[in-house]
């Protein structure tokens, strides 16, 4: 997106460097990353960075409202999904923006989705480090994955502070469903290595009264004090085969990092509550008094879906009329991604996730890192980008 830097990067790129970069990532934890990692990071100008910060501030002004919980109580599609002992702030917030062009032709972010749930906080740091290691000669001085002068070391210290704190790391678990089978398993291994915590399948979590524990390698009981939850509820609800002693609705003596209820509160359900230059028009489908006549300018999204499943980008009135559960859907104005990343063939579009964290010491939610997705398909996602190059997961380096 910054032409002189992009030209230098592309001119110095080679498949040999890229193969060495991937081999290094896969060898770090002796684990082959199953998703596509892009051939390039993204370089973001100071002007675009400022717009992204402003967009995040606009959205956080709504999330920080005193009545936000009241506004999002309808996000729980079933009372049985509510988890006890909810805290006051979401520990993790992810804001996904498509990079578009405004009426003047300037780059601007538009919100696609948001979630109150952690993603690849440790893998993204690893990814940025490996881009610098293998392509550092063409990554300019004065560009960083992090904002506000935060260094990579500062970032890792902050994550440790918020996930482990003063707790014995053995008593902190990263909870997932069959973690070794998840596409994001590399992040679990990175997290466990950095923090010394246990990566645990929910089926291995045991319960006695209000106490949760697991058995370590010596078959000794280890009481769980904190749960860094990585379970996506859409998947959990589909896995009726799982035999567990623990239910999320149980009253247990643990601290959630972060609390599962924010998965629902900060989600697609939040979109219609947001307004502004950086947010597309969004409506609860069952509350629409009139279906828009220009449906070609809208997408239809299930409020509850896993990894983008069920999103309809070619919406028709017949499709809407055929839905029996309109309360489960969102109508959202289409966002026109701009193909702004010059590659070896056609330009790529990009989406940036601004990764935020609530700092318990400052009591503020801060932008701490980012995740980029590059795409040449109709949508961002693996099935739309098969057999394409210079697409996939990446990270952004911001101009300071």
Beta strands, then each sheet from edge to edge (+ up, - down):
strand 1: 42-44
strand 2: 92-101
strand 3: 107-115
strand 4: 143-144
strand 5: 172-176
strand 6: 198-201
strand 7: 206-208
strand 8: 211-215
strand 9: 221-223
strand 10: 226-229
strand 11: 255-256
strand 12: 282-284
strand 13: 298-302
strand 14: 329-333
strand 15: 349-359
strand 16: 364-375
strand 17: 392-394
strand 18: 396-399
sheet 1: 1+ 18+ 4-
sheet 2: 3+ 2- 15+ 16- 17+
sheet 3: 6+ 5+ 10+ 11+
sheet 4: 7+ 8- 9+
sheet 5: 12+ 14- 13+
end
